[in-house]
Amino acid sequence: MQVFDDEFADSFEFDILDATKLIPEEQVPVRIIGTLTLDANVDNFFAETEQVAFCTQNIVRGSTTPNDPLLQGRNFSYLDTQIKRLGGPNFTIFRLTRRNAPFHHFQQDGHMAMHNPKGRVNYEPNSWGDDGGPRENPEIGFKSYPAEVSGTKQRVRSETFADHYSQARQFYISQTEIEQQHIAAAYTFELVEMSGRAHSPADAVASDERA
């Protein structure tokens, strides 16, 4: 992991939320926090891989999501994606995606329901008292990080996103000579291929049809 604070983020030469940029390890050293060991293959690809439903909205209590535009887009879309891909809202109780510890949530019935919850309602607040299903717990329930912000929030792109070339150059000069030759050959090949496709007879016909 590379860990830094707000002071570093504000002083960094690029916008840290620009997904096309890397933070050099010379400025923020990598910290090893653990080891992930893969010691087995799945027995059934569909049951153990295809039905996995990770969601970026699921975060640890006391944390929150940053203003990363890519992450915010996924926060909006992933839940709808899982509901559509896995056939309904009950994907949260699949063996692969449910918690190991018992838990309560506001989902009840619907397609692929696999349990029989008790209680008259599954939403909160309600007027059914203790028989009303799960309720928010202000002490041990979910809390976001109370970040302090100031200034005007606008739907604009920062000027720090305007640098498009310096890190590409940094990457190129960090390669060995033979690697640089491979990069140049790959770019040349792809550009020639793109140019050839753009001037192919099929493209010309399509262009005439659009005209």
N, C-alpha and C positions, 0 to 999 in steps of 0.2 A: 504494500500500500504506500501511497504518497500522501502524507498528512500535512496540512498547512492551515493557518488561521486567516481571519478576515483581513488582517493587516497585510499579509503577504499577497492575498488575492487582489487587494486594492493597488498594490505597488507593482504587480506583475506586468510585463510588457504587453501581454495579450489578455483578452478577456477569458477568464478561466472557464466560462460557460460556452466558449467556442469549441464545438466538438471536432473541428479540424485541426486543433492544436494539441501539442503535447507539452507537458511541463518537464523541462530537462532534469535528469536525475542529479546533475551537478548542483542545481539550485534547491531541489527537494529530494533528498536521498530516499531510496526505497526501503521500507521497513518490512521485514518478514514477520508476519503475525501468526503463521501456522502452516500446516502441511495438509494438502488434500490428496488422499491416496485412492486411486481407482484400482480396485482389486477384483472386479467381477464384471461380466457382461450381463445385460438384461436377459431374462428368460422369454419374455413376451414383449415385443416392441410396442404394440398398441397399448397394452395394459400398463406398461411401466415407463413408456416414453411419450407416446402420442397423447396420452390423457393428462400429462403434467400440465398444471395450470398456474404457473407463477404469475404474480400480479404486483406491479410496482407500487400499488396503493397500500399493500400490506407492509407496514413498517413497525419498528420496535417502539414501545411506549417511551415517550420523552424525546423522540427524534422528530424530524420533519423533513420534507423534501425541498431541495433548493430550487432556484428559479431557472434551472437548466431547461431550455426550450424543448429539447428532445425528450427529457423525462416527463415534463408536464404534458406533452402530447400523448405519451404512453399512459399516463395516469388517467387520461380521459378515455382512451380507446381500449385498453386491455380488458376491462370488465366486460364490455360489449363483445369483444372478441371471444372471450372464454365462454360466455353464454351461448353465442352462435356456434362456436366450434364444438362444444361439448354437449349441445342439445338442451340446455336449460340452466337455471340458476343453481341447481344442486351440485354443481361440480365441486363445491367447497367440502362436500362430505365424501368425495372419492378417497380411497385409501392413500393415494399418492399425494394429495394436496391437503388433507385434513390434518389438524394438529394431533399429536400423540396424546396430549392431555385432554381430559373432558372440557368442553366449552359450550357456551350458549350463543346463539346468534339470532337474528331476526328473520331468517329464511324459514318458510314453512310450506309444505305441499309443493305442487308444481311437478313438471316433468322429471322423471327419474328420482323422485323422492324415495329414500331408502330407510326412513325411520318414521316413527309414529310419535311426534311430540305431544305432550299433554298441555292443556291450557286453552282458554277460549280465544286468546289473541296473541299475536307474536310481534306487536309493535309497542312503542313506548314514546311518549306518555299515553296512558290509557286510564280508564276509570274502574278497572277490575281488581285493583289492589294487588295483593300477593299472588293472585292467580293470573297475573297479567303477562307472564313471560319474562324474558331478560330485561334488566333495567341498568341504566348507567350507574357506575360506581365512581364517585368523585375522588376516592382515595386510591384505589388500585386499578381503576379503569384507564383507558387510553388518554394520554395527554400529549399535546404537541410541544415542541421546544419553544419557549416564550422569547423569540428573537425580537430585538428592538430594531426598528427601521425608521428612516426619516427621509424626507424629500418627496418628490412627485413621481409616482409610478406611471410610466408611459408605455405605449405599445410602439416602441421604436428600437432600432438596432444601434448599439453603442458604436462609437467611432473606433473602438478597440477591435472591432471585427473586420476592419478594413485591410489589414495586412494579409495578403494572400500568398506571398512568395518566400518570405524569409525562412520559415520552417521547412518548406520544400527544399530550399537551398541547403539548409543545415543538415537535412537528412541525406541529401545527395553527396555532400562533401565528406560525410562521415563513413561512406562506403569505400571499399577497396577499389582499385582501378578496374579489376575484372567485373566487379559488381556494378560499377558505373557504366561499363560497356553494355552489360546486360540490360540495365534500365533504359539506356539510349536506344538499344535495338528493339526493346519491347514497345517503347513509345512510337518509334518509327513504324513498326509493323502495324500497330493499332491505328495510327493516323492514316497510313496508306489504305488500310482496309476500309476505314470510315469514308475516306475520300472516294474509293472505288464504288462503295455502295450508294453514296450520294449521287453519283453520276451514272448509275446503272440504267439500262433500258426500262426496267420495271419502275424505277423512281421517276423517269421521264414521263411514262404513261400516266402514273399517278398524279404527277404535277399537271399534266394536260387536263386530266379529268377534274381536278380541283379548280383549274382556271375556267 
